Amino acid sequence: MEAGEIEILERRISNVERLLEEINAKIENFMGYEELTEEEEREVEEILSEIKEGKYTRFEELF
């Protein structure tokens, strides 16, 4: 391998490592969802149900 090819591979590996770190952070943030109490889970289900029924205000309508 030539020096230029090695540099390209190193940059690609570095990019993949960065992407994996981002994915890991997103997974860790999502994992908090599993720690909801039963009451919190009911609240989330109620909110989702209201959204499906159209009982919400769009962000743009607030301002």
LOLOFI-174256 format. One record per residue: residue number from 0; residue in one letter; x, y, z of N, C-alpha, C in turn. Coordinates in steps of 0.001 Angstrom, whole numbers, plus 500000, padded with zeros to 6 digits. Layout:
N
<site k="NUM" r="A" n_px="X" n_py="Y" n_pz="Z" ca_px="X" ca_py="Y" ca_pz="Z" c_px="X" c_py="Y" c_pz="Z"/>
...
//
This chain:
63
<site k="0" r="M" n_px="500835" n_py="498813" n_pz="500000" ca_px="500000" ca_py="500000" ca_pz="500000" c_px="500873" c_py="501242" c_pz="500000"/>
<site k="1" r="E" n_px="500385" n_py="502225" n_pz="499309" ca_px="501113" ca_py="503482" ca_pz="499254" c_px="500692" c_py="504358" c_pz="500421"/>
<site k="2" r="A" n_px="501481" n_py="505383" n_pz="500686" ca_px="501215" ca_py="506290" ca_pz="501800" c_px="499857" c_py="506977" c_pz="501651"/>
<site k="3" r="G" n_px="499487" n_py="507362" n_pz="500455" ca_px="498212" ca_py="508016" ca_pz="500211" c_px="497025" c_py="507104" c_pz="500515"/>
<site k="4" r="E" n_px="497174" n_py="505835" n_pz="500147" ca_px="496109" ca_py="504877" ca_pz="500422" c_px="495946" c_py="504650" c_pz="501915"/>
<site k="5" r="I" n_px="497046" n_py="504614" n_pz="502618" ca_px="497012" ca_py="504421" ca_pz="504074" c_px="496310" c_py="505602" c_pz="504741"/>
<site k="6" r="E" n_px="496613" n_py="506801" n_pz="504288" ca_px="495962" ca_py="507984" ca_pz="504851" c_px="494457" c_py="507958" c_pz="504606"/>
<site k="7" r="I" n_px="494064" n_py="507539" n_pz="503427" ca_px="492632" ca_py="507439" ca_pz="503107" c_px="491960" c_py="506420" c_pz="504022"/>
<site k="8" r="L" n_px="492595" n_py="505278" n_pz="504203" ca_px="492036" ca_py="504251" ca_pz="505090" c_px="491941" c_py="504750" c_pz="506523"/>
<site k="9" r="E" n_px="492965" n_py="505466" n_pz="506983" ca_px="492948" ca_py="506000" ca_pz="508347" c_px="491798" c_py="506994" c_pz="508526"/>
<site k="10" r="R" n_px="491571" n_py="507842" n_pz="507525" ca_px="490452" ca_py="508802" ca_pz="507592" c_px="489115" c_py="508078" c_pz="507604"/>
<site k="11" r="R" n_px="488988" n_py="507060" n_pz="506787" ca_px="487733" ca_py="506302" ca_pz="506749" c_px="487487" c_py="505583" c_pz="508075"/>
<site k="12" r="I" n_px="488505" n_py="504990" n_pz="508631" ca_px="488372" ca_py="504318" ca_pz="509934" c_px="487994" c_py="505325" c_pz="511008"/>
<site k="13" r="S" n_px="488611" n_py="506475" n_pz="510973" ca_px="488295" ca_py="507522" ca_pz="511935" c_px="486842" c_py="507959" c_pz="511795"/>
<site k="14" r="N" n_px="486371" n_py="508085" n_pz="510567" ca_px="484980" ca_py="508468" ca_pz="510309" c_px="484024" c_py="507395" c_pz="510836"/>
<site k="15" r="V" n_px="484343" n_py="506137" n_pz="510602" ca_px="483510" ca_py="505041" ca_pz="511093" c_px="483476" c_py="505046" c_pz="512622"/>
<site k="16" r="E" n_px="484616" n_py="505277" n_pz="513250" ca_px="484664" ca_py="505337" ca_pz="514713" c_px="483775" c_py="506459" c_pz="515241"/>
<site k="17" r="R" n_px="483814" n_py="507612" n_pz="514599" ca_px="482985" ca_py="508753" ca_pz="515010" c_px="481509" c_py="508412" c_pz="514878"/>
<site k="18" r="L" n_px="481138" n_py="507772" n_pz="513759" ca_px="479748" ca_py="507386" ca_pz="513542" c_px="479292" c_py="506361" c_pz="514584"/>
<site k="19" r="L" n_px="480151" n_py="505424" n_pz="514923" ca_px="479808" ca_py="504432" ca_pz="515945" c_px="479606" c_py="505097" c_pz="517311"/>
<site k="20" r="E" n_px="480418" n_py="506092" n_pz="517625" ca_px="480252" ca_py="506823" ca_pz="518882" c_px="478906" c_py="507550" c_pz="518905"/>
<site k="21" r="E" n_px="478519" n_py="508147" n_pz="517776" ca_px="477225" ca_py="508827" ca_pz="517692" c_px="476071" c_py="507841" c_pz="517866"/>
<site k="22" r="I" n_px="476182" n_py="506694" n_pz="517222" ca_px="475139" ca_py="505670" ca_pz="517349" c_px="475043" c_py="505196" c_pz="518787"/>
<site k="23" r="N" n_px="476176" n_py="504979" n_pz="519416" ca_px="476195" ca_py="504528" ca_pz="520806" c_px="475532" c_py="505552" c_pz="521717"/>
<site k="24" r="A" n_px="475799" n_py="506828" n_pz="521500" ca_px="475185" ca_py="507880" ca_pz="522305" c_px="473676" c_py="507882" c_pz="522125"/>
<site k="25" r="K" n_px="473214" n_py="507691" n_pz="520902" ca_px="471775" ca_py="507657" ca_pz="520639" c_px="471124" c_py="506455" c_pz="521301"/>
<site k="26" r="I" n_px="471796" n_py="505321" n_pz="521271" ca_px="471268" ca_py="504124" ca_pz="521928" c_px="471181" c_py="504347" c_pz="523428"/>
<site k="27" r="E" n_px="472216" n_py="504942" n_pz="524015" ca_px="472212" ca_py="505205" ca_pz="525449" c_px="471083" c_py="506151" c_pz="525829"/>
<site k="28" r="N" n_px="470824" n_py="507160" n_pz="525001" ca_px="469723" ca_py="508080" ca_pz="525273" c_px="468388" c_py="507364" c_pz="525182"/>
<site k="29" r="F" n_px="468242" n_py="506487" n_pz="524215" ca_px="466995" ca_py="505760" ca_pz="524030" c_px="466751" c_py="504774" c_pz="525165"/>
<site k="30" r="M" n_px="467812" n_py="504230" n_pz="525719" ca_px="467683" ca_py="503226" ca_pz="526765" c_px="466931" c_py="503774" c_pz="527975"/>
<site k="31" r="G" n_px="466950" n_py="505071" n_pz="528175" ca_px="466234" ca_py="505667" ca_pz="529295" c_px="464742" c_py="505421" c_pz="529203"/>
<site k="32" r="Y" n_px="464238" n_py="505155" n_pz="528017" ca_px="462812" ca_py="504891" ca_pz="527831" c_px="462395" c_py="503638" c_pz="528596"/>
<site k="33" r="E" n_px="463270" n_py="502673" n_pz="528698" ca_px="462950" ca_py="501422" ca_pz="529376" c_px="462809" c_py="501602" c_pz="530881"/>
<site k="34" r="E" n_px="463267" n_py="502706" n_pz="531415" ca_px="463255" ca_py="502920" ca_pz="532848" c_px="462012" c_py="503670" c_pz="533319"/>
<site k="35" r="L" n_px="460997" n_py="503775" n_pz="532476" ca_px="459782" ca_py="504474" ca_pz="532856" c_px="458987" c_py="503633" c_pz="533859"/>
<site k="36" r="T" n_px="458353" n_py="504317" n_pz="534785" ca_px="457452" ca_py="503623" ca_pz="535710" c_px="456174" c_py="503282" c_pz="534968"/>
<site k="37" r="E" n_px="455339" n_py="502476" n_pz="535573" ca_px="454073" ca_py="502116" ca_pz="534934" c_px="453217" c_py="503361" c_pz="534693"/>
<site k="38" r="E" n_px="453213" n_py="504275" n_pz="535650" ca_px="452441" ca_py="505509" ca_pz="535503" c_px="452960" c_py="506334" c_pz="534331"/>
<site k="39" r="E" n_px="454286" n_py="506432" n_pz="534214" ca_px="454878" ca_py="507190" ca_pz="533110" c_px="454551" c_py="506538" c_pz="531766"/>
<site k="40" r="E" n_px="454575" n_py="505198" n_pz="531728" ca_px="454229" ca_py="504496" ca_pz="530498" c_px="452780" c_py="504778" c_pz="530108"/>
<site k="41" r="R" n_px="451863" n_py="504823" n_pz="531090" ca_px="450468" ca_py="505142" ca_pz="530809" c_px="450345" c_py="506556" c_pz="530260"/>
<site k="42" r="E" n_px="451109" n_py="507488" n_pz="530838" ca_px="451079" ca_py="508872" ca_pz="530355" c_px="451541" c_py="508953" c_pz="528905"/>
<site k="43" r="V" n_px="452604" n_py="508228" n_pz="528578" ca_px="453119" ca_py="508226" ca_pz="527208" c_px="452063" c_py="507649" c_pz="526269"/>
<site k="44" r="E" n_px="451438" n_py="506546" n_pz="526665" ca_px="450399" ca_py="505939" ca_pz="525840" c_px="449223" c_py="506896" c_pz="525650"/>
<site k="45" r="E" n_px="448858" n_py="507629" n_pz="526702" ca_px="447762" ca_py="508594" ca_pz="526610" c_px="448106" c_py="509721" c_pz="525635"/>
<site k="46" r="I" n_px="449321" n_py="510212" n_pz="525725" ca_px="449773" ca_py="511280" ca_pz="524819" c_px="449755" c_py="510786" c_pz="523372"/>
<site k="47" r="L" n_px="450270" n_py="509576" n_pz="523146" ca_px="450281" ca_py="509024" ca_pz="521790" c_px="448861" c_py="508846" c_pz="521269"/>
<site k="48" r="S" n_px="447963" n_py="508415" n_pz="522128" ca_px="446564" ca_py="508249" ca_pz="521738" c_px="445946" c_py="509586" c_pz="521352"/>
<site k="49" r="E" n_px="446215" n_py="510628" n_pz="522129" ca_px="445691" ca_py="511959" ca_pz="521823" c_px="446238" c_py="512475" c_pz="520497"/>
<site k="50" r="I" n_px="447496" n_py="512199" n_pz="520239" ca_px="448100" ca_py="512636" ca_pz="518976" c_px="447414" c_py="511933" c_pz="517806"/>
<site k="51" r="K" n_px="447165" n_py="510631" n_pz="517958" ca_px="446492" ca_py="509878" ca_pz="516887" c_px="445094" c_py="510420" c_pz="516634"/>
<site k="52" r="E" n_px="444445" n_py="510915" n_pz="517684" ca_px="443095" ca_py="511467" ca_pz="517557" c_px="443103" c_py="512903" c_pz="517029"/>
<site k="53" r="G" n_px="444284" n_py="513458" n_pz="516855" ca_px="444399" ca_py="514817" ca_pz="516327" c_px="444316" c_py="515890" c_pz="517398"/>
<site k="54" r="K" n_px="444431" n_py="515513" n_pz="518653" ca_px="444358" ca_py="516474" ca_pz="519757" c_px="445757" c_py="517014" c_pz="520066"/>
<site k="55" r="Y" n_px="446237" n_py="517873" n_pz="519190" ca_px="447538" ca_py="518495" ca_pz="519409" c_px="447582" c_py="519830" c_pz="518685"/>
<site k="56" r="T" n_px="448570" n_py="520639" n_pz="519054" ca_px="448795" ca_py="521925" ca_pz="518404" c_px="450150" c_py="521866" c_pz="517729"/>
<site k="57" r="R" n_px="450187" n_py="522248" n_pz="516478" ca_px="451456" ca_py="522239" ca_pz="515749" c_px="452385" c_py="523308" c_pz="516317"/>
<site k="58" r="F" n_px="453656" n_py="523049" n_pz="516270" ca_px="454663" ca_py="523976" ca_pz="516776" c_px="454531" c_py="525342" c_pz="516112"/>
<site k="59" r="E" n_px="454293" n_py="525329" n_pz="514808" ca_px="454191" ca_py="526589" ca_pz="514062" c_px="453003" c_py="527429" c_pz="514535"/>
<site k="60" r="E" n_px="451960" n_py="526770" n_pz="515032" ca_px="450782" ca_py="527478" ca_pz="515490" c_px="450999" c_py="528172" c_pz="516836"/>
<site k="61" r="L" n_px="452004" n_py="527777" n_pz="517564" ca_px="452262" ca_py="528352" ca_pz="518874" c_px="452850" c_py="529754" c_pz="518791"/>
<site k="62" r="F" n_px="453591" n_py="530025" n_pz="517729" ca_px="454299" ca_py="531299" ca_pz="517641" c_px="453870" c_py="532124" c_pz="516460"/>
//
